[in-house]
Amino acid sequence: MTLLTLRGIKKSFGDTNVLVKVDADLASRERVGLVGMNGAGKTTLANLIFGTIQPDEGKLTFHQDQLRIGYLLQSTSYTVSTFSKMMAQSDESRETEQFLQTASHLGLHKVKEWDGARLSGLSGGEKTKLAIAHILSSKPDILLLDEPTNHLDFDGVDYLVQELQQYSGTTIVISHDRYFLDRTVNRIIELQDGVSTSFPGNYTFYREEKSRRFQSQLHQYEEQQKYEQKIEAEIKRLKNWSTKAHREAGKVGKMAEMRTGVKEFYRSKAKSMDKQIKSRIHRLEKIDLEGVKKPGEEAKVTFSWDQPDKRGRRIVEAQRIGKSYGGRSLFKDSSFYLQRGEKIGLLGPNGCGKTTLIQMLLGQKKVNSGQLWISPTAKVAYLTQDVSDLDQQRTVLELLQESHEVRSDVGKARTMLANMGFDASMLQKPIAQLSLGERTRIKLSQLMMREQDLLVLDEPTNHLDLASREQLEETLSDYCGTLIVVSHDRYLMDKICTKLLVFQGGGIKRIESGYEAFRERTQSIHVASELNEQQLEEEKLVIANRLAVVLGELSLMKSTDIRYAELDEEYKQLLARKKWLST
């Protein structure tokens, strides 16, 4: 059943056309992902649906009376006053129990006891979680979520995925989190150049289908180009013949009786040629109006870091370090190291001490116990996830020119910004007029202009659109320096990080694998922990018996035999399983 219809929606702000032609039908219980570049109009469309603003043209039609719409804004939009009102509403509503339960599942405990001072000190993650708990407990008919996973840890994302899978209403998700989109939506609406296009399926299917449509349209366009070239060649040939016929028709012959017949022949021929020329020109004009248009290339954003010098192998070494605040221990007795060129993922739930460790690496905080050594030659650069710390009144160019690196090479800065999607007019805009994603790119550009040995990136993909995320991944993959990445973007972690520092069991442990392998092992351990000793012994016995059989068969074979490779691989897997069960 259709809940909402959008037809011919247009919306402009000043001279900027944000939405040009948006058409969509939203059905009951449908799961829709809204995607597009930063500034494409996603939040504008969400505000139109919510009723905060009205379209300049077009119509939104709700097909049910008194539809309740829950709208999760980005965390930067919430204030202390907003949350105070939320808490007051929860006191009076029947959904209080659901609100508290959801908040607890997201890691927020005893929120009813939070006062104004506690609310004023909320982190980005806590703001998002509190708002999610409030909106989900109100059980709206349509749920609008604008970047719901920003600042959420992995457990929080997984919980939200489960809640949305069970949610009985219609969901519209604005997100650049590919993992989240893949698991929560069954249709994608893309906004590009102010026009909406619908794709069935989740984000991964959307990317594949968009590529297929692009290649199909490009092929049709190229074939059309060949056809146009053929027509143009025919027109050229006909014009040559027509010119010759007109010339022959005007010649004066010696014999009057012949001259009259010849002139009439060439005049008729010229007329026929001119008619054919007009027909072909009309055909070209029709193709120009109604034919296949050249598909537009996706807007590309290019990131590029200067490669650091190689000076020494080890860049950080921690020996039994610990840190606590008051009576609360964040971590203790933790030893690890970082070597130059490594790409390290920093994992742990919100509040475990990741930010504190980063501040230690930056020299802003000291350890309470143990020793933390950082190479004295190392230059450390830090990208914070907070984009509100940029001077709102300064223009983009003014902000960048404040740093010594940019002043020394303004041309390089301009080229870098152009590669990141900033044209000359955008350089003159104040920061206040930029989207959150554009502000994130500004912070990245500031970082890129510095020479550094160690890059610490705190949620680098927050607010970046999907194309920018994928390009940043490529850039980070090719980067030769040392990286520490704090991110809840699983696709980024899987692709970039080959080693991990994990906050676990009250300490920090170095893991010699990437996130995907660590996740699989953690899940296996969780499954194994549910087995009792008898089950473990039984499985060990089964493996031991099978190992004996496989080893016996291998001893009778040659390495060239057909089944040798298959049995050898099984033997290795059995050994690995046996070793894992014994740990």
BAKOLKOL-405600 format. One record per residue (C-alpha): residue number from 1; x, y, z; residue in one letter. Coordinates in steps of 0.02 Angstrom, whole numbers. Layout:
<atoms>
<NUM, <X, Y, Z>, 'A'>,
...
</atoms>
This chain:
<atoms>
<1, <0, 0, 0>, 'M'>,
<2, <70, 171, -51>, 'T'>,
<3, <98, 291, 94>, 'L'>,
<4, <178, 438, 5>, 'L'>,
<5, <189, 500, -175>, 'T'>,
<6, <310, 632, -237>, 'L'>,
<7, <285, 708, -409>, 'R'>,
<8, <390, 839, -497>, 'G'>,
<9, <469, 905, -337>, 'I'>,
<10, <577, 1059, -360>, 'K'>,
<11, <671, 1159, -228>, 'K'>,
<12, <794, 1302, -244>, 'S'>,
<13, <890, 1408, -120>, 'F'>,
<14, <933, 1575, -198>, 'G'>,
<15, <1009, 1542, -369>, 'D'>,
<16, <1052, 1361, -326>, 'T'>,
<17, <933, 1228, -393>, 'N'>,
<18, <947, 1087, -266>, 'V'>,
<19, <803, 976, -323>, 'L'>,
<20, <749, 986, -506>, 'V'>,
<21, <635, 837, -534>, 'K'>,
<22, <602, 711, -396>, 'V'>,
<23, <472, 575, -424>, 'D'>,
<24, <447, 430, -304>, 'A'>,
<25, <317, 316, -224>, 'D'>,
<26, <347, 252, -47>, 'L'>,
<27, <252, 98, 8>, 'A'>,
<28, <208, 33, 179>, 'S'>,
<29, <352, -62, 264>, 'R'>,
<30, <470, -16, 124>, 'E'>,
<31, <656, 8, 161>, 'R'>,
<32, <729, 148, 55>, 'V'>,
<33, <908, 212, 50>, 'G'>,
<34, <932, 392, -9>, 'L'>,
<35, <1106, 418, -84>, 'V'>,
<36, <1200, 551, -181>, 'G'>,
<37, <1351, 664, -174>, 'M'>,
<38, <1370, 792, -35>, 'N'>,
<39, <1254, 936, -77>, 'G'>,
<40, <1143, 829, -191>, 'A'>,
<41, <988, 874, -90>, 'G'>,
<42, <962, 720, 20>, 'K'>,
<43, <932, 816, 181>, 'T'>,
<44, <826, 944, 86>, 'T'>,
<45, <714, 802, 25>, 'L'>,
<46, <702, 732, 202>, 'A'>,
<47, <649, 904, 266>, 'N'>,
<48, <517, 915, 129>, 'L'>,
<49, <445, 746, 180>, 'I'>,
<50, <450, 795, 364>, 'F'>,
<51, <364, 960, 324>, 'G'>,
<52, <500, 1077, 388>, 'T'>,
<53, <505, 1161, 217>, 'I'>,
<54, <389, 1165, 66>, 'Q'>,
<55, <429, 1128, -118>, 'P'>,
<56, <438, 1270, -245>, 'D'>,
<57, <348, 1159, -371>, 'E'>,
<58, <274, 985, -371>, 'G'>,
<59, <169, 893, -244>, 'K'>,
<60, <191, 776, -95>, 'L'>,
<61, <37, 670, -63>, 'T'>,
<62, <13, 570, 97>, 'F'>,
<63, <-114, 431, 70>, 'H'>,
<64, <-157, 406, 253>, 'Q'>,
<65, <-220, 531, 380>, 'D'>,
<66, <-116, 574, 534>, 'Q'>,
<67, <42, 485, 481>, 'L'>,
<68, <174, 500, 616>, 'R'>,
<69, <349, 538, 551>, 'I'>,
<70, <504, 514, 658>, 'G'>,
<71, <655, 613, 598>, 'Y'>,
<72, <831, 577, 660>, 'L'>,
<73, <939, 728, 623>, 'L'>,
<74, <1128, 723, 613>, 'Q'>,
<75, <1204, 732, 787>, 'S'>,
<76, <1271, 909, 761>, 'T'>,
<77, <1092, 972, 749>, 'S'>,
<78, <1048, 925, 929>, 'Y'>,
<79, <1068, 1042, 1077>, 'T'>,
<80, <1049, 1026, 1266>, 'V'>,
<81, <875, 1102, 1250>, 'S'>,
<82, <826, 970, 1121>, 'T'>,
<83, <874, 827, 1236>, 'F'>,
<84, <794, 908, 1388>, 'S'>,
<85, <630, 912, 1293>, 'K'>,
<86, <653, 731, 1241>, 'M'>,
<87, <678, 678, 1422>, 'M'>,
<88, <524, 775, 1476>, 'A'>,
<89, <419, 694, 1340>, 'Q'>,
<90, <480, 523, 1393>, 'S'>,
<91, <424, 558, 1571>, 'D'>,
<92, <247, 588, 1513>, 'E'>,
<93, <230, 454, 1377>, 'S'>,
<94, <189, 270, 1381>, 'R'>,
<95, <345, 234, 1281>, 'E'>,
<96, <460, 271, 1429>, 'T'>,
<97, <503, 88, 1456>, 'E'>,
<98, <543, 63, 1272>, 'Q'>,
<99, <648, 222, 1273>, 'F'>,
<100, <751, 165, 1422>, 'L'>,
<101, <769, -11, 1353>, 'Q'>,
<102, <830, 50, 1183>, 'T'>,
<103, <950, 174, 1264>, 'A'>,
<104, <1019, 34, 1373>, 'S'>,
<105, <1045, -81, 1223>, 'H'>,
<106, <1141, 60, 1139>, 'L'>,
<107, <1254, 77, 1292>, 'G'>,
<108, <1170, 224, 1380>, 'L'>,
<109, <1125, 180, 1559>, 'H'>,
<110, <1019, 274, 1688>, 'K'>,
<111, <980, 413, 1564>, 'V'>,
<112, <830, 467, 1668>, 'K'>,
<113, <953, 525, 1801>, 'E'>,
<114, <1053, 635, 1681>, 'W'>,
<115, <1047, 820, 1723>, 'D'>,
<116, <1084, 973, 1617>, 'G'>,
<117, <1271, 963, 1650>, 'A'>,
<118, <1276, 782, 1590>, 'R'>,
<119, <1173, 825, 1436>, 'L'>,
<120, <1287, 971, 1391>, 'S'>,
<121, <1436, 855, 1389>, 'G'>,
<122, <1363, 725, 1271>, 'L'>,
<123, <1480, 655, 1140>, 'S'>,
<124, <1426, 638, 958>, 'G'>,
<125, <1392, 453, 985>, 'G'>,
<126, <1289, 484, 1141>, 'E'>,
<127, <1185, 616, 1050>, 'K'>,
<128, <1148, 496, 908>, 'T'>,
<129, <1104, 352, 1025>, 'K'>,
<130, <989, 458, 1134>, 'L'>,
<131, <898, 526, 981>, 'A'>,
<132, <881, 350, 906>, 'I'>,
<133, <809, 284, 1070>, 'A'>,
<134, <683, 425, 1078>, 'H'>,
<135, <626, 407, 897>, 'I'>,
<136, <614, 217, 897>, 'L'>,
<137, <512, 219, 1059>, 'S'>,
<138, <383, 335, 978>, 'S'>,
<139, <350, 202, 843>, 'K'>,
<140, <318, 318, 695>, 'P'>,
<141, <238, 262, 531>, 'D'>,
<142, <382, 336, 429>, 'I'>,
<143, <558, 338, 498>, 'L'>,
<144, <681, 465, 423>, 'L'>,
<145, <861, 431, 473>, 'L'>,
<146, <997, 555, 423>, 'D'>,
<147, <1169, 475, 446>, 'E'>,
<148, <1113, 364, 592>, 'P'>,
<149, <1278, 268, 607>, 'T'>,
<150, <1390, 420, 625>, 'N'>,
<151, <1480, 403, 794>, 'H'>,
<152, <1401, 232, 831>, 'L'>,
<153, <1518, 90, 875>, 'D'>,
<154, <1502, -82, 792>, 'F'>,
<155, <1386, -150, 928>, 'D'>,
<156, <1275, 3, 912>, 'G'>,
<157, <1265, -17, 722>, 'V'>,
<158, <1223, -202, 738>, 'D'>,
<159, <1085, -164, 865>, 'Y'>,
<160, <1011, -30, 751>, 'L'>,
<161, <1015, -151, 604>, 'V'>,
<162, <916, -279, 706>, 'Q'>,
<163, <790, -147, 761>, 'E'>,
<164, <760, -87, 583>, 'L'>,
<165, <741, -264, 519>, 'Q'>,
<166, <600, -288, 645>, 'Q'>,
<167, <526, -114, 622>, 'Y'>,
<168, <348, -120, 551>, 'S'>,
<169, <344, 53, 471>, 'G'>,
<170, <424, 132, 318>, 'T'>,
<171, <608, 178, 329>, 'T'>,
<172, <702, 311, 231>, 'I'>,
<173, <888, 305, 267>, 'V'>,
<174, <1014, 439, 217>, 'I'>,
<175, <1181, 357, 244>, 'S'>,
<176, <1356, 340, 173>, 'H'>,
<177, <1384, 181, 274>, 'D'>,
<178, <1387, 43, 143>, 'R'>,
<179, <1380, -99, 270>, 'Y'>,
<180, <1227, -21, 352>, 'F'>,
<181, <1138, 11, 186>, 'L'>,
<182, <1171, -167, 126>, 'D'>,
<183, <1082, -236, 279>, 'R'>,
<184, <938, -115, 303>, 'T'>,
<185, <867, -62, 133>, 'V'>,
<186, <787, -150, -16>, 'N'>,
<187, <780, 0, -133>, 'R'>,
<188, <897, 144, -173>, 'I'>,
<189, <842, 317, -230>, 'I'>,
<190, <989, 413, -301>, 'E'>,
<191, <991, 603, -315>, 'L'>,
<192, <1105, 667, -452>, 'Q'>,
<193, <1098, 842, -527>, 'D'>,
<194, <932, 867, -437>, 'G'>,
<195, <848, 718, -521>, 'V'>,
<196, <793, 557, -434>, 'S'>,
<197, <826, 383, -503>, 'T'>,
<198, <763, 223, -421>, 'S'>,
<199, <861, 59, -409>, 'F'>,
<200, <795, -103, -334>, 'P'>,
<201, <899, -195, -205>, 'G'>,
<202, <1029, -143, -76>, 'N'>,
<203, <1182, -32, -98>, 'Y'>,
<204, <1295, -166, -174>, 'T'>,
<205, <1164, -209, -305>, 'F'>,
<206, <1138, -23, -339>, 'Y'>,
<207, <1323, 1, -378>, 'R'>,
<208, <1323, -150, -494>, 'E'>,
<209, <1160, -99, -579>, 'E'>,
<210, <1216, 82, -599>, 'K'>,
<211, <1377, 23, -681>, 'S'>,
<212, <1278, -92, -796>, 'R'>,
<213, <1158, 48, -845>, 'R'>,
<214, <1304, 165, -876>, 'F'>,
<215, <1393, 41, -990>, 'Q'>,
<216, <1231, 2, -1083>, 'S'>,
<217, <1191, 186, -1112>, 'Q'>,
<218, <1372, 221, -1162>, 'L'>,
<219, <1366, 79, -1290>, 'H'>,
<220, <1201, 144, -1362>, 'Q'>,
<221, <1273, 320, -1369>, 'Y'>,
<222, <1431, 262, -1458>, 'E'>,
<223, <1327, 164, -1587>, 'E'>,
<224, <1218, 318, -1611>, 'Q'>,
<225, <1376, 422, -1639>, 'Q'>,
<226, <1430, 302, -1776>, 'K'>,
<227, <1257, 315, -1856>, 'Y'>,
<228, <1264, 506, -1849>, 'E'>,
<229, <1435, 504, -1931>, 'Q'>,
<230, <1365, 394, -2068>, 'K'>,
<231, <1220, 515, -2098>, 'I'>,
<232, <1340, 664, -2099>, 'E'>,
<233, <1447, 576, -2229>, 'A'>,
<234, <1291, 545, -2335>, 'E'>,
<235, <1241, 729, -2319>, 'I'>,
<236, <1414, 782, -2375>, 'K'>,
<237, <1408, 664, -2525>, 'R'>,
<238, <1231, 721, -2573>, 'L'>,
<239, <1281, 904, -2559>, 'K'>,
<240, <1426, 871, -2679>, 'N'>,
<241, <1307, 787, -2803>, 'W'>,
<242, <1177, 924, -2780>, 'S'>,
<243, <1307, 1060, -2814>, 'T'>,
<244, <1362, 969, -2972>, 'K'>,
<245, <1180, 948, -3029>, 'A'>,
<246, <1143, 1133, -3002>, 'H'>,
<247, <1300, 1177, -3098>, 'R'>,
<248, <1255, 1064, -3245>, 'E'>,
<249, <1076, 1130, -3247>, 'A'>,
<250, <1143, 1307, -3272>, 'G'>,
<251, <1263, 1269, -3414>, 'K'>,
<252, <1229, 1340, -3590>, 'V'>,
<253, <1244, 1206, -3725>, 'G'>,
<254, <1270, 1225, -3914>, 'K'>,
<255, <1112, 1135, -3962>, 'M'>,
<256, <953, 1216, -3898>, 'A'>,
<257, <849, 1058, -3913>, 'E'>,
<258, <974, 960, -3808>, 'M'>,
<259, <1004, 1102, -3687>, 'R'>,
<260, <823, 1107, -3632>, 'T'>,
<261, <816, 919, -3593>, 'G'>,
<262, <984, 913, -3504>, 'V'>,
<263, <946, 1063, -3396>, 'K'>,
<264, <780, 987, -3346>, 'E'>,
<265, <865, 822, -3301>, 'F'>,
<266, <995, 905, -3190>, 'Y'>,
<267, <865, 1021, -3113>, 'R'>,
<268, <760, 871, -3064>, 'S'>,
<269, <912, 780, -2998>, 'K'>,
<270, <965, 931, -2894>, 'A'>,
<271, <790, 946, -2822>, 'K'>,
<272, <792, 762, -2773>, 'S'>,
<273, <963, 781, -2691>, 'M'>,
<274, <906, 935, -2592>, 'D'>,
<275, <755, 838, -2529>, 'K'>,
<276, <865, 694, -2470>, 'Q'>,
<277, <983, 816, -2384>, 'I'>,
<278, <838, 897, -2289>, 'K'>,
<279, <774, 725, -2239>, 'S'>,
<280, <942, 675, -2166>, 'R'>,
<281, <965, 843, -2077>, 'I'>,
<282, <792, 820, -2001>, 'H'>,
<283, <845, 645, -1945>, 'R'>,
<284, <1000, 717, -1858>, 'L'>,
<285, <895, 850, -1772>, 'E'>,
<286, <775, 717, -1709>, 'K'>,
<287, <920, 614, -1640>, 'I'>,
<288, <986, 770, -1554>, 'D'>,
<289, <817, 798, -1471>, 'L'>,
<290, <759, 620, -1437>, 'E'>,
<291, <913, 511, -1452>, 'G'>,
<292, <1020, 429, -1319>, 'V'>,
<293, <1118, 558, -1219>, 'K'>,
<294, <1298, 530, -1169>, 'K'>,
<295, <1294, 461, -991>, 'P'>,
<296, <1369, 578, -864>, 'G'>,
<297, <1526, 520, -776>, 'E'>,
<298, <1515, 508, -588>, 'E'>,
<299, <1590, 658, -502>, 'A'>,
<300, <1765, 611, -448>, 'K'>,
<301, <1853, 670, -291>, 'V'>,
<302, <2040, 644, -283>, 'T'>,
<303, <2141, 633, -122>, 'F'>,
<304, <2331, 629, -120>, 'S'>,
<305, <2457, 628, 20>, 'W'>,
<306, <2642, 662, 1>, 'D'>,
<307, <2738, 507, 44>, 'Q'>,
<308, <2839, 521, 206>, 'P'>,
<309, <3025, 491, 220>, 'D'>,
<310, <3084, 326, 290>, 'K'>,
<311, <3178, 356, 452>, 'R'>,
<312, <3196, 206, 566>, 'G'>,
<313, <3083, 53, 580>, 'R'>,
<314, <2988, 69, 743>, 'R'>,
<315, <2886, 226, 770>, 'I'>,
<316, <2789, 189, 932>, 'V'>,
<317, <2821, 68, 1075>, 'E'>,
<318, <2715, 45, 1232>, 'A'>,
<319, <2777, -54, 1381>, 'Q'>,
<320, <2646, -103, 1511>, 'R'>,
<321, <2557, 66, 1499>, 'I'>,
<322, <2402, 109, 1599>, 'G'>,
<323, <2281, 255, 1612>, 'K'>,
<324, <2142, 292, 1734>, 'S'>,
<325, <2030, 437, 1785>, 'Y'>,
<326, <1982, 446, 1967>, 'G'>,
<327, <1936, 269, 2015>, 'G'>,
<328, <1900, 212, 1837>, 'R'>,
<329, <2033, 118, 1741>, 'S'>,
<330, <2026, 138, 1551>, 'L'>,
<331, <2166, 13, 1517>, 'F'>,
<332, <2315, -58, 1607>, 'K'>,
<333, <2470, -169, 1586>, 'D'>,
<334, <2463, -146, 1396>, 'S'>,
<335, <2612, -174, 1282>, 'S'>,
<336, <2616, -153, 1093>, 'F'>,
<337, <2716, -72, 954>, 'Y'>,
<338, <2689, 15, 786>, 'L'>,
<339, <2811, 1, 642>, 'Q'>,
<340, <2830, 123, 499>, 'R'>,
<341, <2716, 89, 352>, 'G'>,
<342, <2589, -11, 452>, 'E'>,
<343, <2404, 25, 438>, 'K'>,
<344, <2327, -3, 610>, 'I'>,
<345, <2142, -9, 652>, 'G'>,
<346, <2096, 50, 828>, 'L'>,
<347, <1948, -52, 892>, 'L'>,
<348, <1843, -40, 1048>, 'G'>,
<349, <1670, 14, 1111>, 'P'>,
<350, <1628, 196, 1142>, 'N'>,
<351, <1709, 258, 1302>, 'G'>,
<352, <1845, 125, 1310>, 'C'>,
<353, <1989, 248, 1293>, 'G'>,
<354, <2026, 261, 1107>, 'K'>,
<355, <2026, 451, 1110>, 'T'>,
<356, <2135, 452, 1266>, 'T'>,
<357, <2263, 340, 1181>, 'L'>,
<358, <2265, 457, 1030>, 'I'>,
<359, <2294, 605, 1145>, 'Q'>,
<360, <2442, 512, 1220>, 'M'>,
<361, <2516, 482, 1048>, 'L'>,
<362, <2496, 668, 1012>, 'L'>,
<363, <2586, 710, 1175>, 'G'>,
<364, <2431, 792, 1250>, 'Q'>,
<365, <2414, 668, 1394>, 'K'>,
<366, <2533, 561, 1496>, 'K'>,
<367, <2522, 379, 1549>, 'V'>,
<368, <2489, 340, 1732>, 'N'>,
<369, <2601, 188, 1727>, 'S'>,
<370, <2724, 105, 1608>, 'G'>,
<371, <2819, 187, 1467>, 'Q'>,
<372, <2758, 254, 1300>, 'L'>,
<373, <2897, 292, 1176>, 'W'>,
<374, <2866, 389, 1016>, 'I'>,
<375, <3007, 415, 891>, 'S'>,
<376, <3075, 592, 918>, 'P'>,
<377, <3089, 614, 729>, 'T'>,
<378, <2907, 568, 698>, 'A'>,
<379, <2787, 703, 637>, 'K'>,
<380, <2610, 658, 691>, 'V'>,
<381, <2455, 728, 605>, 'A'>,
<382, <2279, 706, 676>, 'Y'>,
<383, <2111, 717, 589>, 'L'>,
<384, <1973, 742, 718>, 'T'>,
<385, <1793, 690, 680>, 'Q'>,
<386, <1726, 858, 741>, 'D'>,
<387, <1690, 975, 595>, 'V'>,
<388, <1613, 1111, 704>, 'S'>,
<389, <1784, 1174, 761>, 'D'>,
<390, <1814, 1262, 594>, 'L'>,
<391, <1793, 1452, 595>, 'D'>,
<392, <1617, 1473, 523>, 'Q'>,
<393, <1647, 1650, 457>, 'Q'>,
<394, <1809, 1617, 363>, 'R'>,
<395, <1806, 1569, 181>, 'T'>,
<396, <1883, 1406, 123>, 'V'>,
<397, <2036, 1494, 52>, 'L'>,
<398, <2061, 1605, 206>, 'E'>,
<399, <2056, 1452, 318>, 'L'>,
<400, <2187, 1358, 218>, 'L'>,
<401, <2301, 1510, 200>, 'Q'>,
<402, <2316, 1521, 389>, 'E'>,
<403, <2434, 1371, 388>, 'S'>,
<404, <2617, 1391, 342>, 'H'>,
<405, <2610, 1243, 223>, 'E'>,
<406, <2477, 1323, 114>, 'V'>,
<407, <2556, 1496, 114>, 'R'>,
<408, <2714, 1419, 44>, 'S'>,
<409, <2622, 1332, -99>, 'D'>,
<410, <2453, 1412, -136>, 'V'>,
<411, <2450, 1335, -311>, 'G'>,
<412, <2462, 1160, -240>, 'K'>,
<413, <2322, 1197, -116>, 'A'>,
<414, <2208, 1260, -255>, 'R'>,
<415, <2244, 1106, -361>, 'T'>,
<416, <2210, 992, -214>, 'M'>,
<417, <2044, 1078, -178>, 'L'>,
<418, <1994, 1068, -361>, 'A'>,
<419, <2029, 881, -358>, 'N'>,
<420, <1917, 869, -205>, 'M'>,
<421, <1771, 952, -293>, 'G'>,
<422, <1795, 1135, -245>, 'F'>,
<423, <1779, 1256, -391>, 'D'>,
<424, <1836, 1438, -386>, 'A'>,
<425, <1668, 1501, -321>, 'S'>,
<426, <1667, 1378, -176>, 'M'>,
<427, <1837, 1442, -118>, 'L'>,
<428, <1754, 1608, -78>, 'Q'>,
<429, <1612, 1531, 22>, 'K'>,
<430, <1613, 1545, 212>, 'P'>,
<431, <1628, 1380, 304>, 'I'>,
<432, <1452, 1405, 374>, 'A'>,
<433, <1378, 1379, 200>, 'Q'>,
<434, <1466, 1213, 170>, 'L'>,
<435, <1391, 1041, 201>, 'S'>,
<436, <1465, 930, 336>, 'L'>,
<437, <1546, 822, 201>, 'G'>,
<438, <1626, 975, 119>, 'E'>,
<439, <1693, 1029, 289>, 'R'>,
<440, <1768, 856, 313>, 'T'>,
<441, <1857, 875, 146>, 'R'>,
<442, <1926, 1043, 203>, 'I'>,
<443, <1999, 961, 359>, 'K'>,
<444, <2074, 824, 251>, 'L'>,
<445, <2154, 953, 136>, 'S'>,
<446, <2231, 1042, 287>, 'Q'>,
<447, <2304, 876, 340>, 'L'>,
<448, <2371, 833, 168>, 'M'>,
<449, <2471, 993, 155>, 'M'>,
<450, <2577, 943, 304>, 'R'>,
<451, <2727, 828, 300>, 'E'>,
<452, <2693, 686, 420>, 'Q'>,
<453, <2758, 514, 470>, 'D'>,
<454, <2605, 455, 568>, 'L'>,
<455, <2426, 494, 518>, 'L'>,
<456, <2291, 471, 650>, 'V'>,
<457, <2119, 473, 567>, 'L'>,
<458, <1969, 480, 684>, 'D'>,
<459, <1813, 430, 585>, 'E'>,
<460, <1884, 497, 420>, 'P'>,
<461, <1731, 445, 318>, 'T'>,
<462, <1603, 531, 429>, 'N'>,
<463, <1496, 646, 321>, 'H'>,
<464, <1588, 597, 161>, 'L'>,
<465, <1478, 541, 18>, 'D'>,
<466, <1496, 366, -54>, 'L'>,
<467, <1607, 414, -202>, 'A'>,
<468, <1724, 511, -86>, 'S'>,
<469, <1734, 363, 34>, 'R'>,
<470, <1784, 244, -104>, 'E'>,
<471, <1916, 365, -171>, 'Q'>,
<472, <1985, 394, 5>, 'L'>,
<473, <2001, 205, 26>, 'E'>,
<474, <2103, 194, -134>, 'E'>,
<475, <2215, 336, -77>, 'T'>,
<476, <2243, 262, 95>, 'L'>,
<477, <2280, 91, 19>, 'S'>,
<478, <2421, 169, -83>, 'D'>,
<479, <2488, 276, 60>, 'Y'>,
<480, <2662, 220, 114>, 'C'>,
<481, <2663, 303, 285>, 'G'>,
<482, <2599, 242, 452>, 'T'>,
<483, <2412, 250, 485>, 'L'>,
<484, <2305, 234, 639>, 'I'>,
<485, <2121, 227, 590>, 'V'>,
<486, <1975, 242, 710>, 'V'>,
<487, <1818, 203, 611>, 'S'>,
<488, <1650, 118, 619>, 'H'>,
<489, <1651, 100, 430>, 'D'>,
<490, <1677, -88, 414>, 'R'>,
<491, <1711, -80, 228>, 'Y'>,
<492, <1852, 46, 260>, 'L'>,
<493, <1926, -59, 401>, 'M'>,
<494, <1920, -218, 297>, 'D'>,
<495, <2007, -137, 150>, 'K'>,
<496, <2138, -29, 237>, 'I'>,
<497, <2193, -103, 403>, 'C'>,
<498, <2311, -252, 406>, 'T'>,
<499, <2343, -246, 594>, 'K'>,
<500, <2235, -198, 744>, 'L'>,
<501, <2249, -124, 917>, 'L'>,
<502, <2099, -191, 1013>, 'V'>,
<503, <2033, -128, 1181>, 'F'>,
<504, <1987, -292, 1264>, 'Q'>,
<505, <1983, -361, 1441>, 'G'>,
<506, <2041, -199, 1520>, 'G'>,
<507, <2194, -183, 1409>, 'G'>,
<508, <2256, -147, 1234>, 'I'>,
<509, <2309, -295, 1127>, 'K'>,
<510, <2399, -295, 960>, 'R'>,
<511, <2317, -414, 835>, 'I'>,
<512, <2420, -474, 687>, 'E'>,
<513, <2276, -476, 564>, 'S'>,
<514, <2147, -363, 483>, 'G'>,
<515, <1971, -333, 546>, 'Y'>,
<516, <1883, -467, 443>, 'E'>,
<517, <1996, -607, 504>, 'A'>,
<518, <1985, -542, 683>, 'F'>,
<519, <1794, -535, 672>, 'R'>,
<520, <1784, -713, 606>, 'E'>,
<521, <1899, -777, 744>, 'R'>,
<522, <1801, -684, 878>, 'T'>,
<523, <1640, -761, 815>, 'Q'>,
<524, <1720, -934, 813>, 'S'>,
<525, <1781, -911, 991>, 'I'>,
<526, <1606, -857, 1042>, 'H'>,
<527, <1535, -1015, 965>, 'V'>,
<528, <1670, -1121, 1045>, 'A'>,
<529, <1636, -1045, 1216>, 'S'>,
<530, <1461, -1115, 1206>, 'E'>,
<531, <1527, -1293, 1187>, 'L'>,
<532, <1554, -1391, 1346>, 'N'>,
<533, <1712, -1492, 1382>, 'E'>,
<534, <1634, -1655, 1324>, 'Q'>,
<535, <1588, -1580, 1155>, 'Q'>,
<536, <1762, -1510, 1135>, 'L'>,
<537, <1842, -1678, 1174>, 'E'>,
<538, <1724, -1765, 1053>, 'E'>,
<539, <1769, -1644, 913>, 'E'>,
<540, <1955, -1664, 950>, 'K'>,
<541, <1935, -1854, 940>, 'L'>,
<542, <1842, -1841, 773>, 'V'>,
<543, <1980, -1729, 703>, 'I'>,
<544, <2116, -1846, 767>, 'A'>,
<545, <2033, -1996, 683>, 'N'>,
<546, <2010, -1904, 520>, 'R'>,
<547, <2190, -1843, 524>, 'L'>,
<548, <2249, -2023, 539>, 'A'>,
<549, <2142, -2077, 390>, 'V'>,
<550, <2198, -1931, 280>, 'V'>,
<551, <2381, -1956, 327>, 'L'>,
<552, <2368, -2141, 287>, 'G'>,
<553, <2295, -2104, 114>, 'E'>,
<554, <2426, -1973, 78>, 'L'>,
<555, <2567, -2094, 121>, 'S'>,
<556, <2507, -2210, -20>, 'L'>,
<557, <2496, -2071, -151>, 'M'>,
<558, <2615, -1974, -261>, 'K'>,
<559, <2608, -1785, -270>, 'S'>,
<560, <2551, -1802, -451>, 'T'>,
<561, <2396, -1903, -407>, 'D'>,
<562, <2228, -1818, -438>, 'I'>,
<563, <2167, -1823, -256>, 'R'>,
<564, <2334, -1780, -177>, 'Y'>,
<565, <2309, -1590, -178>, 'A'>,
<566, <2132, -1607, -110>, 'E'>,
<567, <2184, -1719, 34>, 'L'>,
<568, <2337, -1612, 71>, 'D'>,
<569, <2226, -1459, 88>, 'E'>,
<570, <2105, -1554, 202>, 'E'>,
<571, <2253, -1611, 308>, 'Y'>,
<572, <2310, -1429, 332>, 'K'>,
<573, <2134, -1372, 379>, 'Q'>,
<574, <2116, -1514, 506>, 'L'>,
<575, <2282, -1467, 585>, 'L'>,
<576, <2230, -1285, 597>, 'A'>,
<577, <2063, -1334, 676>, 'R'>,
<578, <2151, -1448, 800>, 'K'>,
<579, <2272, -1309, 849>, 'K'>,
<580, <2130, -1185, 871>, 'W'>,
<581, <2031, -1305, 984>, 'L'>,
<582, <2185, -1329, 1092>, 'S'>,
<583, <2210, -1142, 1124>, 'T'>,
</atoms>
